[in-house]
Amino acid sequence: MKEYISLVTVAPDPRWQLYRLLGDPLRLRLLALAGHEELSVGELAELLGESQPNVSRHAAPLRQAGLLVVRRQGTRTLVRLADAAPRDAVVADALQAGRRLCRDEGSLERIADIVRARDARGRELFLRPARADEVPSLPAELPAYLRALGALLEHRNLALDAGTGEGALLDVLCPVFERVVALDRSEIQLERARRRLKNRGFGNVELVRGEVDGTEVRRAVGDGADVVFASRMLHHAPLPRVTLAALAALARPGGRVVVLDYARHEDESLHDEQADVWLGFEPEELVEQAREVGLTPISVAPLPASFVKNAIDGHLGWLVFVASRAASAAGARAAPAGKRGRLGKSGPQHKEQR
């Protein structure tokens, strides 16, 4: 009886495939360079002295084996060694061999030159001299900077822009605060602010028409704003002390009141041209009035002339006033006798922003 031997075909060990893949010196050098720095195919071609198609052809099976990671960035293809690849003993040995080959030919040392070349174009761009007629202006990306700055503020849920006018201050407040209420008594000015908001793409603003002591704004701010801003509106108020009291009432307990206004000046033309009631304020005036309506602590400081020199009223000195509403109702003081009560048309006035 004949004895037959059954021949069983055994699948090749995948380790042999790995040995065969790593048996090419070009691939060893490619692995070593990609393990040193993430490089584009073009940069690898320059270091290896090969064409880009040839580098791509050798990188493809290494990527399929999980040894290289390839990603696209625009028109460039970037290649780096996979994080887990050196954990394999065979790959680790191949990397050592590849590094020796690269050191011998000097390609490892040239990686630093390749990286520096990436920066050369940028250096050239930023070393271009400025034109003699070039006037610095606020950066177009200012909202992005303000948004990043806002992340540092502890309380930025709600800001009130009292007397918003055409909404110039909203360009600053909207990127910083989660919600903004913009108040003005003029529908014409609010329409200008509305167009600004649409142009800027700001969707976190509620425009309110009314008086600073009116029910409309009180309803909009609810329990009070984190910060109440009044930019160049106090010098329009018949009774600045009463206006300060109304502004303070719109801040939450512990909230801030920030006033930007003119320092005392002698430009009488503003009475007629801009309907200004007051020719600015002395710092001591603002401090005294603020204390009388229960605002504390208080700081008043002049603004550098360079901050406002391009404004229509940049020839005037500007002050910034900052105070806090008492953290509890018991700590707040009402306005002095004779200054209390409902503020009517002769009460606080809102500046229509210039």
C-alpha positions in Angstrom: 0.0 0.0 0.0 1.4 3.3 -1.1 1.9 6.0 1.5 0.9 9.5 0.4 2.4 12.5 2.0 0.0 15.5 2.3 1.8 18.8 1.5 0.3 21.7 3.5 1.0 25.2 2.2 2.0 27.4 5.2 1.4 31.2 4.9 4.7 33.1 5.1 5.6 34.6 8.5 4.7 38.4 8.3 8.0 39.1 10.0 9.8 38.0 6.9 7.8 40.6 5.0 9.1 43.2 7.4 12.7 42.0 7.0 12.3 42.3 3.2 10.7 45.8 3.5 13.6 47.0 5.6 16.3 45.4 3.4 16.6 48.5 1.1 19.2 51.1 2.2 17.1 53.9 0.8 14.2 53.0 3.0 16.5 52.7 6.0 17.7 56.2 5.4 14.1 57.4 4.8 13.0 56.0 8.1 16.0 57.5 10.0 15.3 61.0 8.6 11.6 60.8 9.2 12.4 59.7 12.8 14.5 62.8 13.3 12.0 65.4 12.1 8.7 65.5 10.3 9.7 66.4 6.7 8.0 67.0 3.4 8.5 64.7 0.5 10.4 67.5 -1.2 12.7 68.0 1.7 13.3 64.3 2.0 14.1 64.1 -1.7 16.7 66.9 -1.3 18.3 65.1 1.7 18.3 61.7 0.0 19.4 63.0 -3.4 16.4 61.3 -5.0 13.4 62.4 -7.0 10.2 63.2 -5.2 8.3 60.4 -7.1 10.9 57.9 -6.0 10.7 59.0 -2.4 6.9 58.7 -2.5 7.2 55.2 -4.0 9.5 54.0 -1.2 7.4 55.8 1.6 4.2 54.1 0.5 4.9 50.5 1.7 6.5 51.9 4.9 3.2 53.8 5.5 1.1 50.7 4.7 3.2 48.7 7.2 2.4 51.3 9.9 6.0 52.6 10.2 5.4 56.1 8.7 2.6 58.6 9.2 1.8 60.7 6.2 -0.4 63.9 6.3 -1.2 66.6 3.8 -0.9 70.3 4.4 -2.0 72.2 1.3 0.1 70.9 -1.6 2.7 69.5 0.7 2.9 65.9 1.9 4.6 65.6 5.3 6.2 62.4 6.6 7.2 61.3 10.1 8.0 58.1 11.9 5.0 56.5 13.6 5.2 56.8 17.4 5.0 53.0 18.0 7.4 52.0 15.3 10.7 52.0 17.4 9.1 49.7 20.0 9.5 46.8 17.5 13.0 45.3 17.9 13.4 44.8 14.2 12.4 48.4 13.4 14.6 49.8 16.1 17.6 47.9 14.7 16.7 49.2 11.2 16.6 52.8 12.5 20.1 52.4 14.0 21.4 51.2 10.7 19.6 54.0 8.8 21.1 56.6 11.2 24.6 55.3 10.6 24.1 55.5 6.8 22.7 59.1 7.2 25.6 60.2 9.4 28.1 58.8 7.0 26.6 60.8 4.1 25.9 63.9 6.3 22.2 64.1 5.6 21.2 64.1 9.4 23.3 67.2 9.9 21.6 68.9 6.9 18.2 68.6 8.5 18.9 71.7 10.5 19.6 73.6 7.3 16.3 72.3 5.8 14.3 73.6 8.8 16.1 77.0 8.7 15.2 77.3 5.0 11.5 77.1 6.0 12.0 80.3 8.0 13.9 82.2 5.3 10.9 83.4 3.4 9.2 84.7 6.5 12.4 86.5 7.6 12.6 88.1 4.3 9.0 89.3 4.4 9.3 90.9 7.9 12.6 92.6 7.1 11.0 94.7 4.3 11.3 98.4 5.2 8.1 100.3 5.9 7.0 102.9 3.4 7.7 106.5 4.4 4.0 107.3 4.1 2.8 104.3 6.0 0.5 105.2 8.9 0.0 102.6 11.6 -3.6 101.7 12.3 -5.5 99.4 14.5 -5.1 95.8 13.4 -7.9 94.2 11.4 -7.6 91.1 13.6 -8.2 93.2 16.8 -11.5 91.3 17.6 -9.5 88.1 17.8 -7.0 89.6 20.2 -9.8 91.0 22.4 -11.5 87.6 22.4 -8.3 86.0 23.7 -7.9 88.8 26.3 -11.5 88.3 27.4 -10.7 84.7 28.6 -8.6 86.3 31.3 -11.6 88.2 32.8 -13.5 86.6 35.7 -16.8 88.3 35.0 -17.7 88.8 31.4 -21.3 87.6 31.1 -23.0 91.0 30.4 -21.8 94.5 29.5 -23.9 97.6 29.0 -22.9 100.3 26.6 -24.9 103.3 27.7 -25.3 105.9 25.0 -23.9 103.6 22.3 -24.5 106.0 19.4 -23.3 104.4 16.2 -21.8 101.5 18.2 -18.0 102.2 18.1 -17.5 100.7 21.5 -19.3 97.5 20.5 -16.3 96.6 18.4 -14.4 96.2 21.7 -17.2 94.8 23.9 -18.7 92.2 21.6 -15.5 90.0 21.3 -14.9 90.2 25.1 -18.4 89.7 26.7 -20.8 86.9 26.2 -23.7 89.4 25.9 -23.9 93.1 25.4 -26.8 95.5 25.8 -26.4 98.7 23.7 -28.6 101.6 24.9 -29.4 104.8 23.1 -32.5 107.1 23.0 -32.1 107.9 19.3 -33.5 105.4 16.8 -31.3 106.9 14.1 -28.2 106.2 16.1 -29.4 102.6 16.9 -29.9 102.0 13.2 -26.3 103.0 12.6 -25.2 100.6 15.3 -27.4 97.9 13.8 -25.6 98.3 10.4 -22.2 98.1 12.2 -23.2 94.9 13.9 -24.4 93.3 10.7 -21.1 94.3 9.0 -19.0 92.9 11.8 -21.1 89.8 12.2 -21.6 90.3 15.9 -24.8 88.4 17.1 -24.5 88.8 20.9 -25.9 92.4 21.2 -29.4 93.6 22.2 -30.1 97.1 21.0 -32.4 99.0 23.4 -34.0 102.4 22.8 -34.7 104.3 26.0 -33.3 106.4 28.8 -30.6 105.3 31.1 -33.1 105.2 34.0 -35.9 103.7 31.9 -37.7 100.4 32.3 -36.5 99.2 28.9 -32.9 99.0 29.9 -33.6 97.7 33.4 -35.6 94.9 31.8 -32.7 94.1 29.4 -30.0 94.0 32.1 -32.1 92.0 34.6 -30.1 91.6 37.8 -27.4 94.0 36.5 -24.4 94.1 34.2 -20.9 93.0 35.1 -19.7 96.3 33.6 -21.5 99.5 32.7 -19.7 101.6 30.1 -20.5 105.3 29.4 -18.2 106.6 26.7 -18.4 110.4 26.1 -21.9 110.8 27.4 -21.5 112.2 30.9 -20.6 115.7 29.6 -24.1 115.8 27.9 -25.9 115.1 31.1 -27.7 118.1 32.8 -27.0 116.5 36.2 -23.9 114.2 35.9 -24.3 113.1 39.5 -27.8 111.8 38.8 -26.6 110.1 35.6 -23.8 108.4 37.6 -26.4 107.1 40.1 -28.5 105.7 37.2 -25.4 104.0 35.7 -24.5 102.5 39.1 -28.1 101.1 39.5 -27.6 99.2 36.2 -24.5 97.4 37.5 -24.9 94.2 39.5 -23.8 94.3 43.1 -20.0 94.2 42.9 -20.1 95.2 39.2 -18.1 98.0 37.7 -18.9 101.4 36.2 -16.4 102.7 33.6 -16.7 106.2 32.3 -14.6 107.6 29.4 -15.0 111.4 29.1 -13.1 114.6 28.7 -10.8 116.3 31.1 -11.6 119.9 31.9 -11.0 122.0 28.7 -11.7 125.5 27.3 -13.1 124.6 23.9 -16.4 126.6 24.0 -17.1 125.7 20.4 -18.3 122.2 21.6 -21.3 123.9 23.2 -22.7 124.7 19.8 -21.2 122.1 17.5 -21.7 119.0 19.7 -24.3 120.2 22.2 -21.9 119.6 25.1 -23.3 120.7 28.4 -20.0 120.5 30.3 -16.5 121.3 29.2 -15.1 118.1 30.7 -14.5 117.3 34.3 -11.8 117.6 36.9 -10.8 114.2 38.4 -11.8 115.4 41.9 -15.3 116.2 40.6 -15.9 112.7 39.3 -14.5 111.1 42.6 -16.8 113.3 44.7 -19.9 112.6 42.7 -19.2 108.9 42.5 -18.8 108.7 46.3 -22.1 110.5 46.8 -24.0 107.9 44.8 -22.3 104.9 46.6 -19.6 104.0 44.1 -16.3 102.8 45.6 -13.3 102.2 45.2 -12.7 104.8 42.6 -9.8 105.6 40.2 -9.5 108.4 37.7 -6.6 108.5 35.3 -5.7 110.5 32.1 -5.4 108.6 28.9 -2.3 109.1 26.7 -2.9 111.6 24.0 -1.7 109.0 21.4 -4.7 106.9 22.2 -7.2 109.4 20.9 -5.2 111.6 18.5 -7.0 110.4 15.4 -10.5 111.0 16.9 -12.5 114.0 15.9 -12.2 115.2 19.6 -8.6 114.0 19.9 -7.4 117.5 20.6 -9.0 117.2 24.1 -7.6 115.4 27.1 -9.5 112.2 28.0 -10.1 110.6 31.4 -11.0 107.0 32.3 -13.0 106.6 35.5 -13.5 103.2 37.1 -15.6 102.5 40.2 -17.5 99.6 41.8 -21.0 99.3 43.0 -21.3 98.0 46.6 -21.4 94.2 46.8 -24.7 94.4 48.8 -27.6 96.7 48.7 -26.9 97.7 52.3 -23.5 99.0 51.3 -24.8 101.3 48.6 -25.8 104.9 49.4 -28.5 106.7 47.5 -28.1 110.0 45.7 -28.1 113.1 47.9 -31.4 114.7 48.9 -32.8 116.8 46.1 -31.1 114.5 43.5 -33.4 111.4 44.0 -36.5 110.4 42.3 -37.5 109.5 38.7 -35.2 111.0 36.1 -37.2 112.6 33.4 -36.3 114.3 30.2 -34.2 116.7 32.1 -32.4 113.8 33.7 -29.4 111.9 32.4 -28.6 112.4 28.7 -27.1 109.9 26.3 -24.3 111.0 24.0 -24.9 110.1 20.4 -21.5 108.8 19.5 -19.5 110.9 17.0 
